[in-house]
Amino acid sequence: MKKLALPGKERAALKSITQLLHFGYHQAMSCIFPIAIFGTLALSNVIDLPYIYRYDAILIILLTVQYLMYRTGLETLDEIKVICVFHIIGLLLEIYKIRMGSWSYPEPGLTKVFGVPLYSGFMYASVASYMCQIWRRLKMDMTGWPGLTAAGTLGAAIYLNFFTHHFIPDFRWWLKGLVLIVFWKTRIIYRVRNTTYRMPLTLAFFLVGFFIWLAENIATFFNAWKYPDQNQVWHVVSVSKISSWFLLVIISVIIVAQLKHVKANRKTKE
């Protein structure tokens, strides 16, 4: 039986749809841990668990999810290590921000440290989980990487600015300008099936930051934390927060990219 040959336009459209489906599948699989976090936040907000505080239950569930992801091979040991690093980075930032009154965790919990529930670090670690997963699944690489000195110094300055802007002027706009300069030539290379694509790294920063902002709206809606102006009535988180997540994503990418680079060099030497 003869196969029907599709016209050129239809064949191209079918290929585009197939590529999009494959891309969407890998994106969804890379978001398993973030989805687990927001699913847990949503369910725990409407279901009262007996004999345990909500924040403590969330921590136990997320630790279980991480264990299962590792045991099933969805995450590697190296990726778990990266997630732990981000958990610590995020937790330190959370403790500081709580002390400065930027937001609050009003519910009780046994696993709160300086007013911050330990599960909160996983919200930062989920960004690392996504980065590691999508990097591996789409066989990502970069061209025009500025190197550890430039990227690392910029990343440290961005992280430090999250702390210092409470006492000295906020340099985030200057830092964004430096991001454009430092990463101007950097491109992400990613592969979907047998096709290779490229994207400016700064565009990827913005897109991920935007989707984290959407997730932040979901999290505050389900009382994961509250900003001071949300204590009485919930409303959409300020769009200006996208810039904060934009900068946080840069720190995430710098750390993940550098660790991937070190690992690749180690394999080459072996």
C-alpha positions as CSV (number, residue, x, y, z in Angstrom):
1,M,0.0,0.0,0.0
2,K,1.4,3.4,-1.0
3,K,2.0,6.1,1.5
4,L,0.4,9.4,0.8
5,A,3.0,12.2,0.4
6,L,2.0,15.3,2.2
7,P,2.4,18.7,0.4
8,G,5.4,20.7,1.5
9,K,3.4,23.2,3.7
10,E,1.5,20.5,5.5
11,R,4.7,18.5,6.1
12,A,6.4,21.6,7.5
13,A,3.3,22.3,9.7
14,L,3.3,18.7,11.0
15,K,7.0,18.9,11.8
16,S,6.5,22.1,13.7
17,I,3.6,20.6,15.7
18,T,5.7,17.5,16.5
19,Q,8.6,19.7,17.6
20,L,6.3,21.8,19.8
21,L,4.8,18.7,21.4
22,H,8.3,17.3,22.2
23,F,9.5,20.6,23.5
24,G,6.3,20.9,25.7
25,Y,6.8,17.4,27.0
26,H,10.4,18.1,28.1
27,Q,9.3,21.4,29.7
28,A,6.5,19.6,31.6
29,M,8.9,16.9,32.8
30,S,11.4,19.5,33.9
31,C,8.7,21.2,36.0
32,I,7.8,18.1,38.0
33,F,9.3,19.5,41.3
34,P,7.9,23.0,40.9
35,I,4.4,21.5,40.1
36,A,4.8,19.3,43.2
37,I,5.5,22.4,45.3
38,F,2.5,24.4,44.0
39,G,0.2,21.4,44.1
40,T,1.2,20.8,47.7
41,L,0.6,24.5,48.6
42,A,-2.8,24.4,47.0
43,L,-4.0,21.2,48.6
44,S,-2.6,22.0,52.0
45,N,-4.5,25.3,51.9
46,V,-7.9,23.6,51.6
47,I,-7.2,20.4,53.5
48,D,-6.7,20.4,57.2
49,L,-4.1,17.8,58.3
50,P,-4.6,16.6,61.8
51,Y,-1.7,16.6,64.4
52,I,0.7,18.4,62.1
53,Y,1.3,22.1,61.2
54,R,0.8,22.9,57.5
55,Y,4.4,24.2,57.0
56,D,5.8,21.0,58.5
57,A,3.6,18.8,56.3
58,I,4.7,20.7,53.2
59,L,8.4,20.1,54.1
60,I,7.9,16.4,54.6
61,I,6.0,16.1,51.3
62,L,8.6,18.0,49.4
63,L,11.5,15.9,50.9
64,T,9.5,12.8,49.9
65,V,9.1,14.0,46.3
66,Q,12.8,14.7,46.1
67,Y,13.6,11.3,47.4
68,L,11.3,9.6,44.9
69,M,12.6,11.7,42.0
70,Y,16.1,10.5,42.8
71,R,15.2,6.9,43.3
72,T,13.3,6.8,40.0
73,G,16.1,8.4,38.1
74,L,14.2,11.6,37.4
75,E,17.0,13.5,39.1
76,T,20.7,12.6,39.4
77,L,22.9,12.8,42.5
78,D,24.7,15.8,41.0
79,E,21.4,17.6,40.5
80,I,20.4,16.9,44.1
81,K,23.6,18.6,45.2
82,V,22.8,21.7,43.1
83,I,19.3,21.7,44.6
84,C,20.8,21.6,48.1
85,V,23.0,24.6,47.3
86,F,20.1,26.6,46.0
87,H,18.0,25.6,49.1
88,I,20.7,27.1,51.4
89,I,21.0,30.3,49.2
90,G,17.3,30.8,49.2
91,L,16.9,30.1,52.9
92,L,19.5,32.6,53.8
93,L,17.8,35.2,51.6
94,E,14.4,34.4,53.1
95,I,15.6,34.8,56.7
96,Y,17.1,38.2,55.9
97,K,14.0,39.4,54.0
98,I,11.7,38.3,56.9
99,R,13.8,40.3,59.3
100,M,13.5,43.3,57.0
101,G,9.7,42.9,56.8
102,S,9.6,42.3,53.1
103,W,7.1,39.4,53.6
104,S,6.0,37.0,56.3
105,Y,5.0,33.4,57.1
106,P,2.2,33.9,59.5
107,E,1.3,30.3,60.3
108,P,2.9,28.3,63.1
109,G,5.3,25.4,62.5
110,L,8.0,23.3,64.2
111,T,10.3,23.5,61.3
112,K,10.6,27.3,61.2
113,V,14.1,28.9,61.6
114,F,14.1,32.6,62.5
115,G,10.5,32.8,61.4
116,V,11.1,31.1,58.1
117,P,9.8,27.6,57.4
118,L,12.4,25.3,56.0
119,Y,10.3,24.3,53.0
120,S,10.7,27.9,51.7
121,G,14.2,27.1,50.4
122,F,12.7,24.5,48.1
123,M,10.9,27.3,46.2
124,Y,14.3,28.6,45.1
125,A,15.6,25.0,44.7
126,S,12.8,24.3,42.3
127,V,14.3,26.8,39.9
128,A,17.6,24.9,40.1
129,S,15.7,21.6,39.6
130,Y,14.1,23.0,36.4
131,M,17.4,24.4,35.2
132,C,19.2,21.1,35.7
133,Q,16.4,19.0,34.2
134,I,15.9,21.1,31.1
135,W,19.6,21.4,30.5
136,R,19.9,17.6,30.5
137,R,16.7,16.9,28.5
138,L,17.3,19.4,25.7
139,K,21.1,18.7,25.6
140,M,21.7,22.4,26.2
141,D,25.0,24.2,25.7
142,M,26.1,27.8,25.4
143,T,28.2,29.9,23.1
144,G,29.8,33.1,24.0
145,W,29.9,32.4,27.7
146,P,31.8,35.3,29.4
147,G,33.7,33.0,31.8
148,L,33.7,32.5,35.5
149,T,35.3,35.8,36.5
150,A,32.8,38.1,34.7
151,A,29.7,35.9,35.3
152,G,30.6,35.0,38.9
153,T,31.4,38.6,39.9
154,L,28.1,39.7,38.3
155,G,26.2,36.9,40.0
156,A,27.7,37.8,43.4
157,A,26.9,41.5,42.9
158,I,23.2,40.6,42.1
159,Y,22.9,38.4,45.1
160,L,24.5,41.0,47.4
161,N,22.2,43.7,46.1
162,F,19.2,41.7,47.4
163,F,20.6,42.3,50.9
164,T,22.1,45.8,50.6
165,H,19.3,47.7,48.9
166,H,17.6,48.0,52.3
167,F,20.5,50.3,53.4
168,I,22.0,51.8,50.3
169,P,20.6,52.6,46.8
170,D,19.1,49.8,44.8
171,F,21.5,49.0,41.9
172,R,19.2,46.5,40.1
173,W,18.8,48.7,37.0
174,W,22.6,49.1,36.7
175,L,23.0,45.4,37.2
176,K,20.5,44.7,34.5
177,G,22.5,46.9,32.2
178,L,25.6,45.0,33.0
179,V,23.7,41.7,32.3
180,L,23.0,42.9,28.8
181,I,26.6,43.9,28.3
182,V,28.2,40.8,29.9
183,F,25.8,38.3,28.2
184,W,25.3,40.2,24.9
185,K,27.0,37.5,22.8
186,T,25.8,34.5,24.9
187,R,23.4,32.1,23.2
188,I,21.7,29.1,24.5
189,I,21.9,26.1,22.2
190,Y,19.1,23.5,22.8
191,R,18.0,20.5,20.8
192,V,14.5,19.1,20.2
193,R,14.7,15.7,18.5
194,N,17.3,16.2,15.7
195,T,16.9,19.9,15.3
196,T,19.1,22.5,17.0
197,Y,17.9,25.9,18.1
198,R,19.5,29.0,19.5
199,M,18.2,31.7,21.8
200,P,19.8,34.8,23.4
201,L,20.5,34.0,27.0
202,T,19.0,37.4,28.2
203,L,15.7,36.5,26.5
204,A,15.7,33.1,28.4
205,F,16.3,35.1,31.7
206,F,13.3,37.2,31.1
207,L,11.0,34.3,30.1
208,V,11.9,32.2,33.1
209,G,11.5,35.2,35.4
210,F,8.1,36.0,34.0
211,F,6.8,32.4,34.6
212,I,8.3,32.4,38.1
213,W,6.3,35.7,38.7
214,L,3.1,33.8,37.6
215,A,4.0,31.0,40.0
216,E,4.6,33.5,42.7
217,N,1.0,34.8,42.3
218,I,-0.2,31.2,42.7
219,A,1.9,30.7,45.8
220,T,0.7,33.9,47.5
221,F,-2.9,33.1,46.6
222,F,-2.6,29.8,48.4
223,N,-0.9,31.5,51.4
224,A,2.6,30.1,50.9
225,W,3.7,33.5,52.2
226,K,2.2,37.0,52.2
227,Y,3.6,40.4,51.2
228,P,2.7,43.2,53.6
229,D,0.0,44.6,51.2
230,Q,-1.6,41.2,50.9
231,N,-2.4,40.7,54.6
232,Q,-6.0,41.7,54.3
233,V,-6.9,40.9,50.7
234,W,-5.0,39.0,48.1
235,H,-4.2,40.7,44.9
236,V,-1.8,40.3,42.0
237,V,1.9,40.6,42.9
238,S,3.5,43.8,41.5
239,V,4.8,43.4,38.0
240,S,8.0,45.0,39.2
241,K,8.8,41.7,41.0
242,I,9.5,40.2,37.5
243,S,12.8,42.2,37.6
244,S,13.7,40.5,40.9
245,W,13.1,37.1,39.5
246,F,14.9,38.0,36.3
247,L,18.0,38.7,38.5
248,L,17.5,35.6,40.6
249,V,17.3,33.5,37.4
250,I,20.6,34.9,36.3
251,I,22.2,33.7,39.6
252,S,20.7,30.3,39.0
253,V,21.9,30.0,35.4
254,I,25.4,31.2,36.3
255,I,25.8,28.5,39.0
256,V,24.2,25.7,37.0
257,A,26.2,26.6,33.8
258,Q,29.5,26.8,35.7
259,L,28.9,23.4,37.4
260,K,28.0,21.9,34.1
261,H,31.2,23.4,32.6
262,V,33.3,22.0,35.5
263,K,31.7,18.6,35.1
264,A,32.4,18.6,31.3
265,N,36.0,19.4,31.8
266,R,36.4,16.7,34.4
267,K,35.0,14.1,32.0
268,T,37.3,15.4,29.2
269,K,40.4,14.9,31.5
270,E,39.3,11.4,32.3
